[in-house]
Amino acid sequence: MKRKRRVRILTFRRDLQMAMTALSEKTGHDGFEPGVFQIEHVCVTIPDLNPAFDGYRIASIADIHLGQWLNPKRLDGVIGMINKQHPDLIAIIGDLFSYEVDRYSTETIASFTKLNPNDVSVAVLGNHDHWVGEAAVREILQQSNIIDLSNDVYTLRRGGAALHIAGVDSVSLHKHRLDVVLSKLPPSGPAILLAHEPDFADVSATTGRFSLQISGHSHGGQFIIPYIGTLVKAPHAKKYPLGRYQVGDMVQYTSRGLGTNVFWIRVNCPPEITVFTLTCADGA
């Protein structure tokens, strides 16, 4: 019964979003405006980071939710903004789609193949990606030359120095396998974790293996009250809904994301592109 109810709700939301998308296209309110998007620069000191990686830049986006407010035109514009930051690595932190995949697959691949990091583009899946069809989403990543890091590890090397980028699959849908990630993670060298759901930081931080966790999922609440923050907190994003936190020895950062939920409204919560600059600890 729960599954049938969820299907009905998702079907209703999909039909509503498709109608809103058609209306925005018909009225000409579907264009890309760069001033709408905010670039957040975040500096993170990484213990044991080799000087070869000092100043390493990671551009991160989350919660694209393609096919709702963020359409192919806006995605193309966002990718242009990302490339202008000259990132070393680009990370996509889940929920690429909301309700439709096939309808946007060709345009999505065309946009994603424009990503131009110095090293590599990586991604993990979010709960919506599984709801719409995780096999189709993974195929789009593969055709776009984006490495799927769901429950996996990718190691960057600069000579003899290493920096590990790890990822877990959706925590909301119990697809995450941190045990598998840790088994793949080399015993030495700093590591960064991509996890769609931010509250997973309470688990990942206890391993002592990650210096930084990058997340999304919350959309920043979409409504931010000055001096208070957001009152809208999604499941698995109640403790760390927005911005930077210190969780034990690990930095947790939750992006406001790019797209929106059912309501195409943001108040004091602009869509975000995050650029992390990694630095060595003093004296490294």
C-alpha positions in Angstrom: 0.0 0.0 0.0 2.8 2.4 0.8 4.4 1.8 -2.6 1.1 2.4 -4.4 0.5 5.6 -2.5 4.0 6.8 -3.3 3.5 6.0 -7.0 0.2 8.0 -7.0 1.9 10.9 -5.3 4.8 10.9 -7.7 2.5 10.6 -10.7 0.5 13.6 -9.5 3.6 15.6 -8.9 5.0 14.6 -12.3 1.9 15.7 -14.1 1.8 19.0 -12.2 5.5 19.7 -13.0 5.0 18.9 -16.7 2.1 21.3 -16.8 4.1 24.1 -15.1 7.1 23.4 -17.4 4.8 23.7 -20.5 3.4 26.9 -19.2 6.8 28.5 -18.6 8.0 27.5 -22.1 4.8 28.9 -23.7 5.1 32.2 -21.8 8.9 32.6 -22.4 9.8 32.3 -18.7 12.2 29.4 -19.2 15.4 31.3 -20.0 18.8 31.2 -18.3 19.7 34.2 -16.2 23.2 33.9 -14.7 22.5 36.4 -11.9 20.0 34.0 -10.4 22.7 31.5 -9.5 25.2 32.2 -6.7 28.7 30.8 -6.6 29.8 30.0 -3.1 33.6 29.8 -2.5 34.5 27.5 0.4 38.0 27.0 1.6 38.7 23.7 3.5 41.9 22.7 5.2 42.6 19.0 4.6 44.9 17.3 7.1 47.7 15.4 5.5 47.0 16.9 2.1 50.1 16.7 0.0 51.4 20.1 -1.2 50.9 18.8 -4.7 47.1 19.2 -4.1 47.3 22.5 -2.3 44.8 24.8 -4.0 42.9 21.9 -5.6 39.5 23.2 -6.8 36.3 21.1 -6.7 33.2 22.6 -8.3 30.0 20.9 -6.9 26.4 21.0 -7.9 23.4 19.2 -6.3 19.7 18.7 -6.9 19.5 19.6 -10.5 15.9 18.1 -10.7 16.0 18.5 -14.5 12.6 19.0 -16.0 11.1 21.2 -13.3 12.2 24.8 -12.8 15.7 23.9 -13.9 15.3 23.0 -17.6 17.9 22.1 -20.3 18.5 25.8 -21.1 19.3 26.6 -17.5 21.5 23.5 -17.1 23.5 24.5 -20.1 24.0 28.0 -18.6 25.0 26.6 -15.3 27.6 24.4 -16.9 29.1 27.4 -18.6 29.4 29.1 -15.2 31.1 26.0 -13.8 33.6 25.8 -16.6 34.6 29.5 -16.0 35.7 28.6 -12.5 38.4 26.3 -14.1 37.8 23.5 -11.6 40.1 20.5 -11.2 37.2 18.2 -10.5 33.5 18.5 -10.9 31.1 16.7 -8.6 27.4 16.1 -9.0 25.7 15.3 -5.7 22.5 13.4 -6.7 18.9 14.1 -7.7 19.8 14.8 -11.4 16.1 14.2 -12.3 12.8 14.3 -10.6 10.1 12.6 -12.7 11.3 12.2 -16.2 14.5 10.8 -17.7 14.0 9.7 -21.3 12.4 13.0 -22.2 15.6 14.8 -21.3 18.3 12.2 -21.9 19.7 13.5 -25.2 19.8 17.1 -24.0 21.3 16.1 -20.7 24.1 14.2 -22.3 24.8 17.1 -24.7 25.1 19.4 -21.7 27.1 17.1 -19.4 29.7 16.4 -22.1 30.5 20.2 -22.1 31.8 19.9 -18.5 35.5 20.7 -18.7 37.4 19.9 -15.5 41.2 19.6 -15.5 40.9 16.1 -14.1 37.5 14.4 -14.0 33.8 14.7 -13.4 32.1 12.4 -10.9 28.6 11.9 -9.5 26.5 10.0 -7.0 22.8 9.3 -7.2 20.0 10.7 -5.0 16.6 9.3 -4.0 14.8 10.8 -7.0 17.3 9.2 -9.4 16.2 5.8 -8.1 12.6 6.7 -8.2 12.8 7.6 -11.9 15.0 4.8 -12.9 18.6 4.5 -11.7 19.7 2.3 -14.6 18.7 5.1 -17.1 20.5 7.7 -14.9 23.7 5.7 -14.7 23.6 5.2 -18.5 23.4 9.0 -19.0 26.4 9.4 -16.7 28.4 6.8 -18.6 27.6 8.4 -22.0 28.6 11.8 -20.6 32.0 10.5 -19.4 31.0 11.2 -15.8 32.3 8.6 -13.3 29.5 7.1 -11.1 31.0 7.0 -7.6 27.9 5.5 -5.9 29.6 3.2 -3.3 32.9 3.6 -5.0 36.3 5.4 -4.8 38.3 7.3 -7.3 41.9 8.2 -6.6 43.6 11.3 -8.0 47.4 11.3 -8.2 50.0 13.9 -8.5 53.3 12.1 -8.7 53.5 10.0 -5.6 50.7 12.0 -3.8 47.1 10.8 -3.6 43.7 12.3 -2.9 40.7 9.9 -2.7 37.2 10.9 -3.8 34.6 8.5 -2.5 30.8 8.3 -2.8 27.8 6.6 -1.3 24.5 5.8 -3.0 21.2 7.2 -1.6 20.9 6.9 2.1 17.1 7.6 2.0 16.5 4.4 0.0 19.1 2.4 1.9 21.3 2.0 -1.1 24.4 3.2 0.6 27.3 0.8 1.4 29.8 2.6 3.4 31.4 -0.8 4.3 32.1 -1.3 0.6 33.5 2.2 0.2 35.9 1.7 3.2 37.0 -1.7 1.8 38.0 0.0 -1.5 39.6 3.1 0.2 43.4 2.9 0.4 44.6 3.0 4.0 46.6 6.2 3.5 45.9 9.5 1.8 43.2 12.1 2.6 39.7 11.3 1.5 36.5 13.3 0.6 33.1 11.8 0.6 30.1 12.6 -1.7 26.8 11.8 0.0 23.5 13.1 -1.2 21.9 13.2 2.2 23.8 15.5 4.6 22.8 13.9 7.9 24.9 10.8 6.9 27.8 12.9 8.3 27.0 11.6 11.7 28.0 8.1 10.4 30.8 9.0 8.0 32.5 11.2 10.5 32.8 8.4 13.1 35.1 6.5 10.7 37.8 9.1 11.0 38.6 8.5 7.4 37.0 11.6 5.7 38.1 15.2 5.9 35.1 16.6 4.1 31.6 15.4 3.2 29.8 17.2 0.4 26.0 16.9 0.3 22.8 18.3 -1.1 19.2 17.0 -0.8 17.8 19.8 1.4 17.6 22.6 -1.3 18.6 24.8 1.7 15.0 24.6 2.7 14.3 27.0 -0.2 13.1 29.5 2.4 15.7 31.1 4.6 14.8 33.4 7.5 17.6 35.9 8.3 19.4 35.1 11.6 17.3 31.9 12.0 17.9 29.8 8.9 15.4 27.4 7.3 12.4 25.9 9.0 11.8 23.5 6.2 14.0 20.4 6.8 13.8 17.3 4.7 14.3 13.8 6.1 18.0 13.0 6.4 18.7 16.8 6.3 17.4 17.9 9.6 20.7 18.4 11.5 22.8 19.8 8.6 20.3 21.5 6.2 22.4 24.4 4.9 26.0 25.4 4.6 29.1 24.4 6.6 29.3 22.4 9.8 32.0 20.8 11.8 31.1 17.1 12.6 33.9 15.7 14.8 37.1 16.1 12.8 35.2 16.3 9.5 33.8 19.3 7.6 30.2 18.8 6.4 28.9 21.1 3.7 25.3 21.1 2.4 24.6 22.9 -0.8 21.4 24.8 -1.5 21.3 23.0 -4.8 20.2 24.1 -8.2 16.6 23.0 -8.7 13.4 23.2 -6.7 10.8 20.8 -5.2 7.1 21.0 -6.1 7.1 24.7 -5.4 9.2 26.8 -7.8 10.0 29.4 -5.1 13.1 30.4 -3.3 13.3 33.1 -0.6 16.8 34.3 0.5 18.0 30.9 -0.8 19.4 31.3 -4.4 20.5 28.2 -6.3 24.1 27.4 -5.7 27.3 26.3 -7.4 29.9 25.5 -4.8 33.6 25.8 -5.4 35.8 24.2 -2.8 39.5 25.1 -2.5 41.5 22.5 -0.6 44.5 23.7 1.4 47.2 22.0 3.3 47.4 22.3 7.1 49.9 24.9 8.4 53.4 23.6 8.1 52.5 20.9 5.6 
